[in-house]
Amino acid sequence: MSSAFPLLRLPENALELVIECMDYVDIVGFSLVSHKTKEIVRSLYLDIGRLVLTVNDIIRIRSDPDRDGPSSMVWSFYPEEDNAGPVPIPVYMPARVTGMRDLITHRNFVEYQNPCLSIQEWVEHFQYLFSIEEIDYISFANETCKFDWTSLKDALGKFNINTLFFHNFCGLDCAQKALKQFSSVTSVTAFSPSFNDPSHYSNILIQNLDTLSLGHENMALKIGLDDLLLMNSKAMSIQSPTLTDKMLNQFFKHWIKGSNPRMDVAHFAFVNDQVVNKEIILKDLHCQEVPLDDVRDDGEVTEKYNIMRKGGSVGTITIQQTDEGYDVFFQQVQ
């Protein structure tokens, strides 16, 4: 018959070595035991990369969501059955909490009765353990939000949130309400077909954002020149089947004359095997070619050209051809 291992009686150095060999899901569980275990975990300065929140049928906290590494975790918070109710519902006190490495394989699955922590307190717990000041993004994937917006703002609005991410089936009305509630966000990423027609959300295009990303392989974004000229973000990324080399030529001509004054960088991704003619993009821009090796070992072709804005600012246009198609990048030279 085996006896319990007296983990907390180990010398400090030995205890740290044991914890560092544990899976991150188990480390979080260990931190919940007491104030002492919480402080022990914090003292290890463990890195979990980015911290994100997903707001769909339930609310989840994810760490390092784009990598399948030891620090990747998904924590899901479930309400009482009688709290499910008709929508919208208030953000609930979780009754049951699960943690795992990922949602596909359910590796390292654990389940707890919630230790009397609200969702806000759970987020604060993760931030404290892993010294994370910023929530990388909140994602919305359902057509409508299940939760009462005021309640959601009360639960999550105090955090420093970088990006709102709208994808899958997220409706435009849901996105507009999220932007209204979380007005301090600095970036918006929209990969939902609800954003296919920019004329329906010009109020988003004109916002003073740090980053605006529109377009995805599952979308048919109908971007036009007027839409590009409305954008007031420092960085923008556009993937659209309606992008043309002539449109970019006109856009850069407007930039030379003073349009898009906040834009520092931009990325334009051409889709559907569209061939880009650099002569059309550069026509009458009075550009200067930047010397570099045009052909790389991997077959990627890259060419760079400088254009000058009214007032003396210089911008670099990079035209890149890869096996996946054409990309055009822009960067204002400081």
C-alpha positions, 0 to 999 in steps of 0.5 A: 500500500503506497502512501501520499507523497509529502510534496510540500515537505520537500526542500525548496529547490527539490520542490521546484524541480518536481513542479517543473516536471509536471504538466502545466494543467497539473501545475494550475491545479496545484496552485489552487490548493492553497495560498502557499502553492499559488505563491510557489508556482508564481515564483517559478516564472513559468511562461505560457505565451499568450492568454486568450478568452473564447466567448461562445456557448461557454467561456474558456481560457486558453494559453498558447493557443497556436502551438501544441506545446507543454504550456498549451491549455484549455480551461472551460467553465460550465454553469449550473444546468438551470443557469443555461436558460434562454439567451441572453444569460448573465455571466455565471459563477462556474459550477464545474471546471475542466482543464486539458492540453487541447480540445481534440485529444483531451490530453491531461484532462482534469475536472473540478468542482469550481473552488468558488472563483468567478470567471473574472477571478479565474482570469486574474489567477492565470495572470498572477501565476504567469505574470501576464498583463495583457489578454491577447484576444477575445474571440467570438465565433457564434452568430449571436452572443449568448451572454448579456453584454453588460454582464460580460463587460462587468466580468471581463472589461477590467482586463487589458485586451489587445484584440477582438477576434470575430470568426466562423459564424460570428454575426456583424451585430454581435461584433458591433456590440462587442466593439461597443462594450470593449471600446479600449481594444486596439486591434480587430481581426475579422475572419467571418463571412458576415464581414464580406461587405465592408459597406456595412461596417464603415464605422469599424474601418474609420476607427483609430486602431493599431491593427485591422485584419480583414479576410480569410480563405473562408470569406469572399471579402468584397474590398474596394478602393474607397474601403481602403481609403477609409481605413485609419489603422496603423497596420492593416492586412487585407485578403480579398478576391476583389483586390487588383493590381490597379486598385493598389496602384490607385491606393498608393497614389492616394497615399503619396498625396496624403491619404491614410495618414496613420498607416505604417504597415500594410499587407495585401494578399491576392487569392484565387491564383490571381497574377499580379503585374508589378508594372501596373502597381508601380505605374506613375509612382516615380518609385526607386528600386531597392537593390536585393537578391530577387530570387531566393533558394526556396524559389520565392521572388521578392522585389522592393521599391521606394515611393515618396509621400508629399512632405518627404516620408518614404514608403517601401512597397514589397512585391512577393511571389511564392508558391501560394500566390502574390503578396504586396507589403507596404512599410513606411520608412521612419 
